[in-house]
Amino acid sequence: MAMDSRITDLFGIDLPILLAPMAGSAGSELAIAVSAAGGLGSLPCAMLTPEKIRAEMGVIRQRTDKPVNLNFFCHVPPAPDAIREAAWRERLRPYYSEFGIDPDAAPPGGGRNPFNDESCAIVEEFRPEVVSFHFGLPDEALMKRVRAVGAKIVASATTVAEARFLEENGCDAIIAQGAEAGGHRGVFLEPDIATQPGTLALVPQVVDAVSVPVIAAGGVCDGRAVAACFMLGASAVQVGTAYLQSPEALTGSGHRDALALARDDRTVLTNVFTGRPARGLLNRFVSDVGPMSDEAPEFPLATAAIGPLRAAAEKAGVSDFSPLWAGQAAPLAIPMPAGELTVKLARDAAVLLGERRLPQG
């Protein structure tokens, strides 16, 4: 079986390996390493100020001329709910007391920025080869501006219905995010996470439903998974968890320690860190308050109240209040430099698929 070249041709890359845009764990160094190796590096922008995005893109453009992806969230910021926010902080009061923190000290705020006019201006300034979106798509006026710079547009789908919506609204490729994936669910049409399919079931159904190339995400940490995704009809894979232990990643020490001990049955979908379901490793806070809590404010407003607890716990050397995002295949990840990992994933898959010409990276 030949490896599908539609994504590599579309993005102008050598290897069908895309770095998942992991906000908080991936920055310019990781993006550069993956792009330089022949894959598609990604810069997650949802947690960055416009000034920081410009600084990071400046570094990327100085260090590599390879294609890069800028990723943005497309959520609609909720209206502040003072009653719900107060109840959430009251729920967390015992933990604040434990660390000697005033529960009213944490400033309100979301901590995640949706794609807007200012974000689009940055796209127009740096003209990235790929722009990807999570939680749906921006309005058509912004989409037109992104297309005008020549960028390929990609977005995440967790169901066939979402994939069809994305194709109908102009996406050049679709990321089929299976339930195994770490981090936030890309849901935007179907809120019930209990019904979302895994990668093995989702990818071939999305491939059959749309005409644009499909990128598989979720549970991809080695060459076997890459090869399996190609057998299912994917044109490329998006890999996140496998890169979290690379030296170029921004992953904190507590997170790295937890990943080194990860098990297949120790990740859960939880909303207690941000207000929106995301897959991560179990820790004290998730076990005590969640995994899913009706008390958590809407995304991304739950984040602010956790901030002081996370900071205090990490200062004490524990990750009890840190979001330890990871996918179900985390135990299969082998810590190595990101460039080496990118090439290894492609080569191992090529061998399994019987490719005569192996990707060189």
C-alpha positions in Angstrom: 0.0 0.0 0.0 1.4 3.4 -1.0 1.3 6.3 1.5 -1.2 8.9 0.4 0.6 12.1 -0.7 -2.3 14.5 -0.8 -1.4 16.3 2.5 2.3 16.5 1.8 1.5 17.9 -1.6 -1.1 20.3 -0.3 1.1 21.7 2.5 4.5 21.4 0.7 6.0 19.2 3.4 8.1 16.0 3.0 6.6 13.8 5.7 2.9 13.2 6.6 3.4 14.0 10.2 1.8 17.1 11.7 2.6 18.5 15.2 -0.5 18.9 17.2 -0.8 22.5 18.4 -0.7 21.9 22.2 -1.3 25.2 24.0 1.1 25.6 26.9 3.3 22.7 25.9 4.4 23.6 22.3 6.2 26.8 21.2 8.5 27.9 18.5 11.3 25.4 19.3 9.1 22.4 18.9 7.5 23.8 15.8 10.9 24.5 14.2 12.2 21.0 15.0 9.2 19.2 13.4 9.2 21.5 10.3 12.9 21.2 9.8 12.6 17.4 9.9 10.1 17.5 7.1 6.8 17.4 9.0 4.4 20.4 9.7 5.3 22.3 12.8 2.5 24.1 14.6 2.3 27.1 16.9 -0.8 27.1 19.2 -1.9 30.7 19.6 -5.0 30.5 21.9 -3.0 31.2 25.1 -0.6 33.8 23.5 -0.9 37.5 23.4 -0.7 39.1 19.9 2.8 40.3 20.9 3.9 36.8 21.9 2.5 35.3 18.7 4.5 37.8 16.7 7.7 37.1 18.7 7.3 33.3 18.3 6.6 33.6 14.5 9.6 35.9 14.2 11.8 33.1 15.7 10.2 30.5 13.5 10.7 32.5 10.3 14.3 33.2 11.2 15.2 29.6 11.9 13.4 27.7 9.1 11.8 28.4 5.7 9.7 25.3 5.9 5.9 25.5 6.1 4.3 26.1 9.5 0.8 26.0 10.9 -0.8 28.7 13.1 -3.6 27.3 15.3 -6.5 29.2 16.8 -9.6 28.5 18.9 -13.0 29.5 17.6 -15.1 29.4 20.8 -17.6 32.1 21.6 -16.7 33.7 24.9 -19.5 33.2 27.4 -21.1 36.0 29.4 -19.6 36.2 32.9 -21.7 34.5 35.5 -20.9 36.0 38.9 -23.1 33.5 40.8 -21.5 30.5 39.1 -18.0 31.9 39.5 -18.6 32.5 43.2 -19.9 29.0 43.7 -16.9 27.5 41.9 -14.5 29.4 44.1 -16.4 28.3 47.2 -16.1 24.7 45.9 -12.3 25.2 45.8 -12.1 27.0 49.2 -10.6 23.9 51.0 -7.8 23.8 48.6 -7.1 27.5 48.9 -7.0 27.2 52.6 -4.6 24.3 52.4 -2.1 26.6 50.5 -3.0 29.7 52.5 -4.5 31.5 49.4 -7.3 34.1 49.4 -10.0 32.6 47.1 -10.7 36.1 45.9 -7.1 36.8 44.9 -7.3 35.1 41.5 -8.3 37.6 38.9 -11.3 36.7 36.7 -10.6 35.9 33.0 -10.7 33.2 30.4 -7.0 32.5 29.6 -8.0 31.4 26.0 -8.5 33.8 23.2 -10.8 33.1 20.2 -9.8 33.9 16.6 -10.7 37.6 15.9 -9.8 40.6 13.8 -6.5 41.0 15.6 -5.6 37.4 15.2 -6.4 37.6 11.5 -4.1 40.6 11.1 -1.2 38.5 12.4 -2.1 35.8 9.8 -2.0 38.5 7.1 1.3 39.8 8.5 3.2 36.4 8.6 1.3 34.5 5.9 1.6 31.0 7.4 1.3 28.1 4.9 -1.5 26.5 7.1 -4.0 28.0 9.5 -5.9 25.5 11.7 -9.0 26.0 13.9 -10.4 24.1 16.9 -14.0 24.3 18.1 -15.4 25.0 14.6 -14.6 27.9 12.2 -14.6 31.7 12.4 -17.1 33.8 10.5 -17.0 33.9 6.7 -15.4 37.4 6.7 -12.4 36.2 8.6 -12.3 33.0 6.6 -12.0 35.1 3.4 -9.1 37.0 4.8 -7.3 33.9 5.7 -7.8 32.4 2.2 -6.6 35.7 0.7 -3.1 35.2 2.1 -2.9 31.8 0.4 -3.0 29.7 3.6 -4.6 26.2 3.6 -7.4 26.0 6.1 -7.8 23.0 8.4 -10.1 22.3 11.3 -10.9 19.5 13.8 -14.0 17.2 13.6 -15.0 14.7 16.2 -18.0 13.4 14.2 -18.9 12.8 10.6 -21.5 15.6 10.8 -18.8 18.0 11.9 -16.5 16.8 9.1 -19.2 17.5 6.5 -19.8 21.0 8.0 -16.1 21.8 7.7 -15.9 20.7 4.1 -19.0 22.6 3.1 -17.5 25.7 4.7 -14.3 25.7 2.8 -11.7 23.6 4.7 -8.9 22.2 2.6 -8.4 19.3 4.9 -10.0 17.9 8.0 -8.5 16.6 11.2 -10.5 13.6 12.4 -10.0 13.7 16.2 -10.7 10.4 17.9 -11.8 10.1 21.5 -8.3 8.8 22.4 -6.6 12.1 21.7 -5.2 14.2 24.5 -6.2 17.8 25.3 -9.5 19.5 24.4 -12.2 17.9 22.3 -12.7 19.8 19.1 -16.5 19.5 19.4 -18.7 22.2 18.1 -21.9 20.6 16.8 -22.4 17.6 19.2 -21.8 18.4 22.9 -22.3 14.9 24.2 -18.8 13.5 24.6 -20.2 10.1 25.6 -21.2 9.5 21.9 -17.9 10.5 20.3 -16.2 7.7 18.3 -12.6 6.6 18.7 -10.0 7.1 15.9 -10.3 3.6 14.5 -14.1 4.1 13.9 -14.1 7.8 13.1 -11.3 8.1 10.5 -12.7 5.7 7.8 -16.2 7.1 8.2 -14.9 10.7 7.7 -12.8 9.6 4.7 -16.0 8.1 3.2 -18.0 11.2 3.9 -15.8 14.0 2.5 -13.7 14.6 -0.6 -10.9 16.6 1.0 -7.9 14.8 2.6 -8.3 13.6 6.2 -5.7 13.9 9.0 -6.0 11.3 11.7 -5.5 12.3 15.4 -5.8 10.4 18.6 -3.8 7.4 19.8 -0.9 8.0 17.4 2.4 7.6 19.3 4.4 5.1 17.1 4.8 3.9 13.5 2.2 1.2 13.9 -0.5 3.8 14.6 0.7 5.9 11.7 0.5 2.9 9.3 -2.9 2.0 10.7 -4.3 5.4 10.0 -3.1 5.2 6.4 -4.8 1.8 6.1 -8.0 3.5 7.3 -7.7 6.1 4.5 -6.0 9.0 6.3 -3.5 11.1 4.3 -1.5 12.2 7.3 -1.5 12.0 11.1 -1.5 14.7 13.8 0.7 13.8 16.7 0.7 15.5 20.1 1.3 13.3 23.2 4.3 11.6 21.6 6.1 15.0 21.5 5.4 16.1 25.0 8.6 14.4 26.3 10.8 15.9 23.6 13.5 18.3 24.9 12.1 21.0 22.6 8.6 20.9 24.3 7.6 23.3 27.0 6.2 20.5 29.1 6.8 21.1 32.8 8.8 18.8 35.0 5.8 17.5 36.9 4.0 16.8 33.6 7.0 15.0 32.3 7.2 12.9 35.4 3.6 11.9 35.1 4.0 11.0 31.5 6.9 8.7 32.3 4.5 6.8 34.6 1.5 6.9 32.3 -0.8 3.9 31.9 -3.4 3.0 29.4 -6.2 3.3 32.0 -5.1 6.5 33.7 -6.5 9.2 31.4 -9.9 10.8 31.6 -12.0 13.5 30.0 -12.3 16.3 32.4 -13.7 19.9 32.4 -12.5 21.0 35.8 -9.5 22.9 34.5 -11.1 25.0 31.8 -14.8 24.3 31.7 -14.6 22.2 28.5 -13.9 18.4 28.2 -10.2 17.6 27.6 -8.3 14.4 28.1 -5.5 14.2 30.6 -3.9 12.1 33.2 -5.6 11.6 36.5 -4.4 13.7 39.5 -5.7 14.7 42.8 -7.8 17.7 41.6 -9.4 15.7 38.8 -10.3 12.8 41.1 -11.7 15.0 43.9 -13.7 17.5 41.9 -14.4 15.7 38.6 -13.6 14.3 36.2 -16.7 16.1 34.9 -18.3 18.8 37.1 -21.5 20.7 36.6 -20.1 23.4 38.9 -17.2 24.4 36.7 -17.9 27.7 34.9 -18.2 27.7 31.1 -15.1 27.4 29.0 -12.7 29.1 29.4 -13.8 30.8 32.6 -13.1 27.9 34.9 -9.3 28.5 34.4 -8.8 31.6 36.5 -9.7 30.1 39.8 -7.3 27.2 39.3 -4.4 29.4 38.6 -3.2 30.2 42.1 -3.6 26.6 43.2 -1.6 25.3 40.3 1.2 27.9 40.9 1.3 27.1 44.7 1.3 23.3 44.1 4.0 23.4 41.4 6.1 25.6 43.6 5.8 22.9 46.2 6.9 20.3 43.6 3.6 18.6 43.0 1.3 18.6 40.0 -2.0 18.0 41.9 -3.6 21.0 40.3 -1.9 21.0 36.9 -3.7 20.0 33.7 -1.6 16.9 32.6 -3.0 16.7 29.1 -2.2 13.3 27.4 -3.8 10.8 25.1 -4.6 7.2 25.8 -1.4 6.0 24.0 1.0 8.0 26.2 2.8 4.9 27.5 3.9 4.1 23.9 5.7 7.4 23.6 9.5 7.3 23.5 11.3 10.4 24.7 13.6 11.7 21.9 14.3 14.9 20.1 11.3 16.1 18.0 13.1 16.0 14.7 14.2 12.4 15.2 10.8 11.4 16.4 9.1 12.9 13.3 11.4 11.0 10.9 11.1 7.8 13.0 7.3 7.8 12.9 7.3 8.2 9.1 10.0 5.6 8.4 8.5 3.0 10.8 5.1 3.4 9.1 6.6 3.2 5.6 8.3 -0.1 6.5 5.1 -1.5 7.8 3.2 -0.4 4.6 5.9 -1.9 2.4 7.0 1.4 0.9 10.1 0.9 -1.3 11.2 4.5 -0.9 11.4 5.5 2.7 10.9 9.1 3.8 14.2 10.8 4.3 13.2 13.8 6.4 
